[in-house]
């Protein structure tokens, strides 16, 4: 499991560097290039495997909390 955590941590670290490069006027990557690099960093077999391990290990909360009315609507179905 440690290897999977390392894989995800490294992918996030590199993705942050790519984003920083996009905003850095000296490095200034184009949006197309930055997206292509982010896609390569985040959409690959190793990251997919790591995500599968952690997502199956526990149900994670949504990134954006649900609004109270949406929670109520879910319970009525």
C-alpha angles and dihedrals in degrees: 000000000000090000091055092050090049090050092053094043091051092047091052092046092052092044089054090051090052091051091047089051090052091055096039110097091210094052098028107167118193117253090247092053093046092050091048091051093046090049090053092048098046106029104061138109097259094051091044091053092048092048090050092053094051097039091052092046092065142353106256122211117252116269090236112043114239118253114246092246091054091052090051092049091052092055092053094060 
